[in-house]
Structure formats: C-alpha cells, structure tokens
Amino acid sequence: MPSYLSAGDRKILLIAAGIFVLLVIGALIFVSPRDESKVPSSYSTASEGAKAAYLLLKEAGYHVDRWEQSPVSLTTSADMVLVLAEPGGFPNRKERDALKHFLDDGGKIIAIGPRAAMFLPKNSLAFEPVPDTLWQKFNALTPSRITLAAPQITLAAPIYWQQDSSVTPLYGKDEKAVVVRYAYGKGEVLWWVSATPLSNAGITEPGNLNFFLACLGDRQSVHILWDEYFHGHGQHGQSSKNHPLLAVLFAQFAVIGMAVLLSFSRRSGPLRPMPADSRSSPLEFVQTLGGLYQHARASSVAVDVYYQRFHYWLTRRLGMANDSAPEELARAVRERWNFQDDEFSAVLQSAASVRYQHDVRARDALRLVQSLHSYAARLKLFPAAKEKS
C-alpha cells in the first residue's frame, strides 16, 4: 500500500485542524472566567460573586487582602481571618495540616459551603432529602455577639449541620443548623451553609451585611485573607505564556498527530484476526474498578452510583418524579406494593446522604450497596438484581 495520505485525507485533516485552532483562539480571546464566575470570588461581578463585599471591606477600612497561595504558606497571628468562600476542589494532606496549624496558633477560618467543610477539622454535614436552593430566612438559635448584631439572616440552605455537642449552632430552624461555630486549638471556626450573605446579590438582604461584619470581628485589629487560591487564581497560573488552555491545545495537537500516525500505520500493517475475549475480562474490570475506588478512598462514589440506579428504576416503576425524597419513595412502596420492611426507609436515607460524606468507611459503603441490591432483588427493579433462592 502507498506510504502517504491521500489528497482527500489531507484535506479533511487540514479542515478539522483549522476549525479546532479557530475555536481555541476564540476561547482565549472572548472567554473571561473571572467576570462570569459562579463562585463567590472577590474578582467576580456576577450575582453569585463577591466583589462588592470585598470592595466594601476595603472602603470601610478593613485590612483585607486576596490570598492566592497555598495554605502551606500561611503565617498565623491571633487577629488573622481566612475566608474560604465555597472553594473548588479538595485540599491535600499538607494543606489540611496547614489549616489545622493555622487554627492551633490562634487564627480564625470562615468556611462557606458544603465543600468547605472538607477543609475543617470537624465535619458533620447531613444531606437534605428535598434540597431547597431558594433563599430562606433563618433566626438566631444561640445568644452571641454575632446573633446580637443580626437576629435574622437570609441564605440558601441545601444541606445542614447535624446536631453536635462540640459545636455551637448560631442560626437554623427545626433543629437544623445552617451556621455553626466551634473552637479548635487557640483559634475558631465559623461554618456557613452558603455564601449568600456576602454575594453581590445577597449582601443587601436584611441582616446579611451585619452578620458578615460581625463574623469578621473588630475592624481596627483584624487582618482578613480572602482565599482565591482554591478559586483557581494565584499559583494556579494566570500568565499568558503558561495559560492552561495553551497546554491543552498543544496536548490535543500531539494526541491528534499520534492518532493519525497510529491509524495510518494500523491500516497499512498486516491483517490479524481479532483476539478472543477472555471470560475473566468482566471480573478483571470489576477488580480494577474496585481497586480505583479503594485507592482514591471514594467509597461514597460507589454508593452514589448504585443509589442513583436504584432511585431511577424505583421512581420509574412507581411513576413518581425523579427528585422524589427517600421518605416519599419508602411510603409509596409500603402503600402501593404492601412492602413491609422497617429498615427500608433508613437504608434509602443513609444511601442518599452518603454522597456528601467524604470519609465513609469501606465496610459501611459495602453494607449499604448490599442492602440496596437485596431490596432491588426483592422488588424486582431490574433484571440484573435477582434474589438468591
């Protein structure tokens, strides 16, 4: 066979490469991730951003700076406050240890959002079966300097902090805390369920600004560090020469070149019969997938995957909405199918809440998956789950 590409192949490849280059150049020129950011970044002017709160602190005379370095570079003093406003990603071990040392030495952390709880020494979040992402008003639960300044605040609360004697609930309702406070070492932690009180849209709600300022402390002595490192700024690379899109561009060009080379060489090589599939292949796949979950300590992901499948087939069989709560599903199964099992509702609630628990033990995750599999077989939800005789 000839050792060169045909004219038609070269034409298609050049057209595809040209379109790809134009798309990447357009993304580099027109995309502005800071202004369109949906996270409470001090750079963002979007409704979910927090540039207004940052500028207000500057104009009010607070000592506030953007922190664009890893937590391992923190130096602690008793008047230092670190604002972790819905950070992206998860901290590594060194960063978690650095935050603990920051608290031990007398620093204060204002951690905001479900993911921010993963950065803290204590984490006791619970999943709300029917999350309410709309703004709600929450009254003070415990007398303190903060609740005295703002008896009522407004925020979105898709989750809540479970009852825990080691923390002080500041705001909430129906025994569900959305703002808690606790001491750690010489320092202090304040956790908010969401960043509504300091967002550009939510800071004007009654009580929110007073609440935010009271959480920060005395204006004359406090030094505020507004974290932007976990929003993708600072050392994550912002120079045009090291723009991440450029690295992706060159990597994709390399992949395209390798694909063309391998495809052409494969087509030009000798024909060989397809290898027969080994009967052990499915088992090897299961073992490999289990090893990945074990290595990543992602037991909650395995439970979440099986629960989503179980939830989909159960709502489909019952003719219910896809966002039905576990309690509603358990009640429907009991009333329509006369399924009497006292533990069914508890298993569904536990499986639904596991997705927000980063430190689920492997044996607890296995127990939940086995329980869901057993119920799937008993309810005959899908053909793969057959009850053993």
C-alpha positions in Angstrom: 0.0 0.0 0.0 1.2 3.6 -0.5 3.1 5.2 2.4 1.4 8.6 2.1 -2.0 10.1 2.9 -4.4 10.6 0.0 -5.5 14.1 -1.1 -8.9 13.6 0.4 -7.5 12.5 3.8 -5.1 15.5 3.9 -8.0 17.9 3.0 -10.2 16.6 5.8 -7.4 16.7 8.3 -6.4 20.3 7.4 -10.0 21.5 7.6 -10.5 19.9 11.1 -7.3 21.3 12.4 -8.2 24.8 11.1 -11.6 24.7 12.8 -10.0 23.5 16.0 -7.4 26.3 16.0 -10.2 28.9 15.4 -12.2 27.6 18.3 -9.3 27.6 20.7 -8.3 31.2 19.7 -11.9 32.3 20.1 -12.0 30.8 23.6 -8.7 32.5 24.6 -9.9 35.9 23.4 -13.6 36.0 24.3 -13.9 33.9 27.5 -13.5 35.9 30.7 -13.8 33.3 33.6 -13.4 35.9 36.3 -16.3 38.1 35.4 -18.6 35.2 34.6 -17.6 33.1 37.6 -20.4 31.5 39.5 -18.4 31.2 42.7 -18.1 33.8 45.5 -14.8 35.2 44.2 -13.6 38.7 45.1 -12.9 39.1 41.4 -16.4 38.2 40.2 -19.1 40.8 39.4 -21.8 38.1 38.8 -24.7 37.8 41.1 -23.1 34.8 42.9 -19.7 36.7 43.0 -18.4 38.7 46.0 -16.6 41.6 44.5 -19.0 44.1 46.2 -18.3 42.6 49.6 -14.5 42.8 49.1 -14.6 46.4 47.9 -16.9 47.3 50.8 -14.4 46.0 53.3 -11.7 48.0 51.6 -13.7 51.2 51.7 -14.8 50.6 55.3 -11.1 50.5 56.5 -10.7 46.8 57.0 -7.2 45.3 56.4 -8.2 42.8 53.7 -6.1 41.1 51.1 -6.6 38.4 48.5 -4.8 35.2 49.3 -3.6 33.5 46.2 -1.1 31.0 47.7 -1.5 27.5 49.1 -2.4 27.3 52.8 1.0 25.8 53.5 2.4 29.4 53.1 0.1 30.8 55.8 1.6 32.6 58.8 -0.6 32.8 61.8 -1.5 35.6 64.2 -4.3 35.9 66.7 -6.1 38.6 64.6 -5.9 36.8 61.2 -9.1 35.6 59.5 -9.1 33.3 56.5 -12.2 33.4 54.3 -12.8 30.1 52.4 -15.8 31.0 50.3 -17.0 27.9 48.5 -13.6 26.7 47.5 -13.2 24.5 44.4 -11.6 21.1 44.7 -10.4 19.4 47.8 -7.3 20.0 49.9 -4.4 17.6 50.1 -2.9 16.4 53.4 -0.3 19.1 53.6 -3.0 21.8 53.1 -5.3 20.3 55.7 -2.4 20.1 58.2 -1.5 23.7 57.4 -5.1 24.8 58.1 -5.0 22.9 61.4 -1.8 24.6 62.4 -3.4 28.0 61.5 -6.2 27.3 63.9 -3.9 25.9 66.6 -1.9 29.2 66.6 -5.0 31.3 67.1 -6.3 32.0 63.5 -9.9 32.1 62.5 -11.4 30.4 59.5 -14.8 31.3 57.9 -15.6 28.2 55.9 -18.5 28.6 53.5 -20.4 25.9 51.6 -20.6 22.0 51.7 -17.1 21.5 50.1 -15.5 24.0 52.6 -16.4 21.6 55.4 -13.9 19.1 53.9 -11.2 21.6 54.8 -12.1 21.7 58.5 -11.0 19.5 61.5 -14.7 18.7 62.1 -17.3 17.8 59.5 -20.8 16.8 60.4 -22.9 17.7 57.3 -26.2 16.0 56.5 -28.0 15.8 53.2 -31.4 17.4 52.9 -33.7 14.8 51.2 -35.5 17.7 49.4 -32.8 20.4 49.0 -34.1 23.9 49.0 -31.8 26.1 46.9 -34.1 29.2 47.3 -33.2 31.9 49.8 -34.8 31.4 53.3 -34.8 33.4 56.4 -33.2 31.8 59.5 -33.4 33.1 63.1 -30.7 33.1 65.7 -30.5 29.9 67.9 -27.8 30.9 70.4 -27.1 34.3 72.1 -23.8 35.6 70.9 -22.0 38.7 69.6 -22.8 37.7 66.1 -26.5 36.9 66.6 -26.9 40.1 68.6 -25.7 42.1 65.5 -28.0 40.1 63.2 -31.0 38.3 64.8 -32.1 37.1 61.4 -30.2 36.3 58.1 -31.1 35.2 54.6 -29.4 32.4 52.7 -29.8 29.3 50.6 -29.6 26.0 52.6 -29.3 22.8 50.5 -27.7 21.0 53.4 -27.4 21.5 57.2 -25.0 20.7 60.1 -26.1 17.7 62.2 -26.6 18.2 65.9 -23.2 18.0 67.6 -22.4 18.9 71.2 -18.9 20.0 70.3 -20.2 22.9 68.1 -22.5 25.9 68.8 -25.3 26.4 66.4 -25.8 30.1 65.6 -28.6 30.0 63.0 -31.1 27.5 61.8 -34.6 26.1 62.2 -36.3 22.8 63.1 -33.1 21.6 64.8 -31.1 22.1 61.6 -28.2 24.4 61.9 -27.0 26.4 58.9 -24.3 28.4 60.7 -22.2 26.8 63.4 -19.2 27.9 65.5 -16.6 25.9 67.4 -13.1 26.4 68.9 -10.1 24.5 67.7 -6.8 25.0 69.5 -6.4 28.7 70.1 -8.4 29.5 67.0 -12.0 29.4 65.9 -14.1 28.1 63.0 -17.3 29.6 61.6 -19.1 27.5 59.0 -21.9 28.8 56.8 -24.1 26.6 54.6 -23.8 29.0 51.6 -22.2 32.3 50.6 -25.5 34.2 50.2 -24.7 36.8 52.9 -21.6 38.0 51.1 -22.6 37.6 47.5 -23.3 40.5 45.3 -27.0 39.7 45.2 -27.4 38.6 48.8 -25.4 41.1 50.8 -28.3 43.7 50.6 -30.8 41.3 52.3 -31.7 42.5 55.8 -29.2 41.3 58.4 -26.7 39.8 56.0 -24.2 42.6 56.0 -24.3 43.0 59.8 -23.9 39.2 60.1 -20.9 39.2 57.8 -19.1 42.0 59.6 -19.8 40.5 63.0 -18.2 37.2 61.9 -15.1 39.1 60.8 -14.5 40.8 64.1 -13.1 44.2 65.1 -12.3 46.4 62.1 -9.2 48.0 63.7 -7.4 44.8 64.6 -8.5 42.1 62.3 -6.4 41.1 59.2 -8.6 39.3 56.5 -7.2 37.0 53.9 -9.8 36.3 51.2 -8.8 33.0 49.6 -8.6 32.9 45.8 -6.1 30.1 45.6 -8.9 27.5 45.6 -10.8 29.5 43.1 -8.1 28.9 40.5 -6.1 32.1 40.9 -2.5 32.9 42.0 -0.1 30.0 41.7 -2.5 28.0 39.6 -1.2 30.0 36.7 -2.5 33.2 35.1 0.3 34.3 32.8 -0.5 34.2 29.1 2.6 32.1 28.4 1.5 29.4 30.9 -2.2 29.6 30.2 -3.8 26.2 30.8 -5.7 26.4 27.5 -2.4 26.6 25.6 -1.1 23.5 27.3 -4.4 21.7 26.4 -4.0 23.0 22.8 -0.5 21.5 22.4 -1.5 18.3 24.1 -4.5 17.8 21.8 -2.3 18.5 18.8 0.0 15.8 20.0 -2.9 13.4 20.5 -4.3 14.1 17.0 -0.9 13.5 15.5 -0.4 10.2 17.3 -4.0 9.2 16.3 -3.3 9.9 12.7 0.1 8.1 12.8 -1.3 5.0 14.6 -4.4 4.9 12.5 -2.4 5.0 9.2 0.2 2.5 10.5 -2.6 0.2 11.7 -4.4 0.4 8.3 -1.1 -0.2 6.5 0.0 -3.1 8.6 -0.7 -6.8 8.2 -4.2 -8.1 8.9 -4.5 -10.2 12.0 -7.5 -12.0 13.5 -9.3 -10.3 16.4 -8.3 -11.9 19.8 -11.0 -13.8 21.5 -12.5 -12.2 24.6 -11.4 -13.8 27.8 -14.2 -15.0 30.2 -12.2 -13.4 33.0 -12.4 -9.9 31.5 -15.6 -8.8 33.3 -14.1 -9.9 36.6 -10.8 -8.1 35.9 -12.8 -5.0 35.1 -14.7 -5.2 38.4 -11.5 -5.8 40.4 -9.8 -2.9 38.6 -12.7 -0.5 39.3 -12.8 -1.6 42.9 -9.1 -1.0 43.2 -9.5 2.5 41.9 -12.3 3.3 44.4 -10.2 1.8 47.2 -7.1 3.8 46.2 -9.0 7.0 45.9 -10.9 6.3 49.1 -14.1 7.1 47.2 -16.4 4.7 48.9 -19.2 7.3 48.8 -18.9 7.4 45.0 -19.6 3.7 44.7 -22.7 4.0 46.9 -23.9 7.1 45.0 -23.6 5.2 41.6 -25.7 2.3 42.8 -28.2 4.5 44.6 -28.8 6.6 41.5 -29.5 3.5 39.5 -31.8 2.1 42.3 -33.6 5.5 42.6 -34.1 5.8 38.8 -35.7 2.4 38.5 -37.8 2.7 41.6 -39.2 6.1 40.6 -39.9 4.7 37.1 -41.7 1.7 38.4 -43.8 3.8 40.8 -44.4 6.6 38.2 -43.0 9.2 40.6 -40.9 12.3 40.0 -37.1 11.8 39.6 -36.4 14.2 42.6 -38.6 12.3 45.0 -37.3 12.1 48.5 -36.3 8.8 50.1 -39.2 9.1 52.6 -41.7 9.5 49.8 -40.4 6.5 48.0 -40.5 4.3 51.1 -44.0 5.4 51.8 -45.1 4.7 48.2 -43.5 1.3 48.2 -45.2 0.4 51.5 -48.7 1.6 50.5 -48.8 0.5 46.8 -46.9 -2.8 47.0 -47.6 -3.7 50.6 -43.9 -4.0 51.2 -43.4 -4.2 55.0 -39.8 -3.6 56.0 -38.9 -1.2 58.8 -35.3 -0.7 57.7 -36.1 0.2 54.0 -36.6 3.9 54.7 -33.5 4.1 56.8 -31.3 2.4 54.2 -32.6 4.8 51.5 -31.9 7.9 53.6 -28.4 6.6 54.5 -27.5 5.9 50.9 -28.8 9.4 49.8 -26.7 11.2 52.4 -23.5 9.3 51.8 -22.7 11.4 48.7 -21.8 14.3 50.9 -19.7 12.3 53.3 -16.1 12.2 52.1 -14.8 9.9 54.8 -17.2 6.9 54.5 -15.7 3.7 55.6 -15.4 0.9 53.0 -17.3 -1.6 55.1 -20.2 0.9 55.7 -20.4 1.6 51.9 -20.4 -2.2 51.2 -23.2 -2.7 53.7 -25.3 0.0 52.0 -24.7 -1.4 48.5 -25.5 -4.9 49.6 -28.7 -3.7 51.3 -29.8 -1.8 48.1 -29.0 -4.8 46.0 -31.1 -7.0 48.2 -34.0 -4.6 48.0 -33.7 -4.4 44.3 -33.9 -8.1 44.0 -36.9 -8.3 46.3 -38.7 -5.5 44.5 -37.6 -6.9 41.0 -36.5 -3.5 39.9 -34.1 -4.5 37.1 -33.1 -7.9 35.6 -29.5 -7.8 36.9 -30.7 -8.0 40.5 -32.1 -11.5 41.1 -32.9 -12.6 44.6 -31.0 -15.7 45.6 -33.1 -18.8 46.3 
